[in-house]
Every structure is written in C-alpha cells, then in structure tokens.
C-alpha cells in the first residue's frame, strides 16, 4: 500500500511502493548506504539538525494525511480529498527520496519525514526477505535474521503516525501474517508511535500498542467491536500510555467500555460520538472531572440522562460545577438538556461552542423560540470575552429530499442580537433553520464582527423579503477577513450601478466561497444574471467558488459564476496589458 496515502483513500499501487523501496540498499548496520559529498558536509547549516528538520518539514506528507477541507454548507463534515492532495503527497515523497540519497547529512532527516506517517505495514514487511508472495497472496515464511530485524527496526522507529486501513483488493496479505509477525517481533512494532487511527477494528491493532502513544482514534465502532475496544483501552492504560486525545465514533459500545476512558486522566481531547446510550450520570461526572480536558465532543442522543427524573437531578445541580479548563465544546442532544449542561460548565475561557439539536418527529416537541433565545443569550453572556466560534444546528427528523429540501423550523433574527456583544467572533454558522433577515440587520452584524471569517446564515423564507446587494456591500466593507459566506439574497430587479458603492474597498476583498440559500421562487432572466454577477464581482473580485445550496438551482448559479469568471478574466487581461 502507498505508505503515505490519506487514510480516507484506499487507492494503492504496489508498483509505486516497490519503486519507493528500491532506492535504498542496506548497509551492514541495517541502514542504507549513501554517497556523501565532502563539500556539502562542510556547509554550516548541515551541522544544525534543527534547521534541516525545519526545512524538510515543508515536505512532510502529514499535512495531507488529515482531511482538512471542511464542508461548511452542509451536514457533511468533510469533502472528499481532491486530486491535488494525492499529487502533492507523491511529489513530496519523491523529493524526500532524492534528498535521502543526495548526501549523508540529508539522509536521516529525509528518512524521518518519509517514514513519519504510514497507512500500511506493507512497506516495512517488504524489507524482510521472508515476506514473499505465493499464489498471489503475501505471507511471512522462513527465518528472519538479526540483521534483517535491525534494518526493519531502523525504519520502524521513525513512524509517528499509523492509520490502520483495510488492504485494497490488489494487495492481498494473509491474515495469519500479522499473528506470525507478533510471534517473531514481540516488542512494539513502532516504539515511537504517537498517533494511531483505525477506521475499522480487528485484533491486528494490538501490534501497535506502545507507551509512547498520545492519540487514539477508532471509527465506525459497533457492538461487535465492543469487547476489543475495551481491551485496547485497558491495555494502553496498563502499559502506561499517557493518551492526550481519544476519539470513539460509532454505536453500540457498552457502559464498561466507555467507562475505561476515565482511566486516562491525561486526556485533553475527548470525542464520544454515538455513545449516548452508554453514558450515565456516573460516567458523565467522571468525564467532566478530567482536570486536563480542553476539548469535549459528546453526543447525548438516546441517553438515559434524557429521562425526566434524571433531568430533574441535573437541573438541581450547582451551576459552574465542571469542566473548568474547557475551551472547545460540541454537544448533541435536545436543546433543553444542552441548556442544563452548558449552564454547569465552570470554564471562563470557552472559545468554540457547537450545538447539534435533533428535530423530533412530532412538531409539538420542537424547541420553542424561548428555548433557542435562552440558550444563545446564556452562551453570549458566559463567554462574551472569549467565544470566537459558534454553531447552532438543527438536524431534520426526516432526510431532506430534492423536492422538499428547505427546512421549516424558523429562527428569529432576535437570536442574533445577544451575539453582537461577541467582538472577537470569527465563525458563525446556523443550519437547519429558515430566517427572515434584512439589510440593516446584516449591516449590524458586519459592524459588530470585524474579525469574521465564516458567516453561514439560514435559508430565506419563501415569499418574504431577503437581503439585497447592499448587504454584500456592507459585508465587503466591514468584514475584510471574510472567506466563506452563505446567505439568502434578492437576485432580481437591481441593475448594477457602481455609484453608491464607488468608494467601497471591494477590490481588496478576498472572499473565497459564496453560497446562496434561496428558495426557488425567483423569476430569472439573463439580464438579472448579468447585473447580479457584476455586483458580486465588484464586491468580491477574487471569488473562487459560487454555488447554490439547493441542487435544483445548480444550473442557474453555475451560469452566474461563468459570468463572474468572464469578468475576472477580462480584468486580468486588462491589467496584463498595462505597460508597467
């Protein structure tokens, strides 16, 4: 498997791994033999490993291992990786290989970066002559000498991140190979491993236990993996691993397994997604008592804590009781429960708060306007000096369809008023609601949040007034750092006139993405598209992406974006023609 491919991609080329391995020939000590340039060795910076490591870190493939493209306009967290990331990983690997064989001073730091992240044992197993193919399947047969293990360990000690993926179809490694490897190599395979990620859980994960581990991520868990997950947590606790980050995503884990998280008092980052049924008051109080916890993502869906008698106990508890060092909170559950939970948080320095509420099947049980207002007011009051990121999302009770893809739950603009006191706000996202908002209200928001980089507003209400291009002018003027904007807009009946906006700083604005969340109730003519595109280009001349939230309107907004790109092209050509 391609040892540096992102763990969300299973595309692997065995040939590419062979070519990567072929540049190295082992020396007597198990390390590669390299030709060194005497002149190069005398250069001053070659003697400073810190400088070389800093330079080579720019070629690290770690930056392409974690999905970083956040889909801010939908309930999906991450977009699929793009071809550019795959290309960058391959290019960086080639460059590191070239540096490793260039001179002796470059060899070790280049190999440290090259082997830093793996998503398959295949590159390491290929170092062992006993690892061979038979009838299309790779197996481990025969004796492995001390020198061969030395060579294996010389590379394995460099691995800091390992992503445990399923082998792709074209790479068939017999399952017993991993058990045989455990027999022959009883010590930890990666003695310096810091990060272990697994998108599925099988017993082979036990090969990677070590006391140096700092981050553990286990995805797609079910009741089938419950006992193995408990064994993983218990084993890491027994060997003294000081885990600082634990992520458990899935459903069906037992209470005993989830309780083992409490064994790691060193944990700073904890995510429990889909574990609501396993969380009782004892576990919740144990989690909230973790002294070092600064990041908590917790899901209370289907939790027994939602029973009326237990909610009464929570409501009677002291306020400001737990999570004194918390800086980031993601909470999923009924809004009235979230209010009780957040009220008890003692932290004075919360920076990020994300609230997910699940809409009930019965509309009568939906959060009231008063509950929404109370929650937002409480958040704004408690952390008015520190909060920089706020998300308020309602997940629909039934999946949205192409025919019925507009939410029906209304959120009043009065919900925005308490947030105006958050002068340091950088990220604001509302999703799953509809809202009627005016140009004047957009202007107040823009003036209040000069640091804003992401502004995601709900759908406009069908048949009701929506913000106009004047709102775009205010955002361009007062939020110079804005990168992502989702807004409902009035798109017709406004001819372009630069007069009112002649002195605005639009040409210096770098908005990256504009997403329009309009109901399909606008008449649409070509002249409207031309004038509206001209307005957008005037305020946001460096726009990279324009889209509609609704798939039925994709063609319409694709046409507008084509016009904007034409304006951008004409402007670039005009600038290039100027004889500087």
HUNOR-V593286 format. One line per field, one symbol per residue. ss: DSSP state (h for helix, s for strand, l for the rest). Layout:
BEGIN
ss->???
END
This chain:
BEGIN
ss->lllllllllllllhhhhhhhhllllslllllslllllhhhhllhhhhlhhhhhhhhhllllhhhlllllslllllllsllllhhhhhhhhhhhhhhhhhhlllhhhhhhhhhhhllsslllhhhhlllllssssllsssslllllhhhhhhhhhhhllllssssllllllllsllhhhhhhhhhllllllllllssssllllhhhhhhllllllssssssslhhhhhhhhhhhhhhhhllllllssssssllllhhhhhhhhhlllllsssssllhhhllhhhhhhhhllllllsssssllllhhhlhhhhhhhhhlllllslllllsssssllhhhhhhhhhlsllllllsssssssllllhhhlllhhhhhhhhhhhhhhllllllsssssssllllllllllllllslllhhhhhhhhlllllsssssllsllllhhhhhhhhhhlllllsssllslllllllslhhhhhhhhhhlllllsssslslllllllllhhhllllhhhllllsssslllllllllhhhhhhhhhhhhhhlllllssssllhhhhhhhhhhhhhhhhhhhhhhhhhhhlll
END
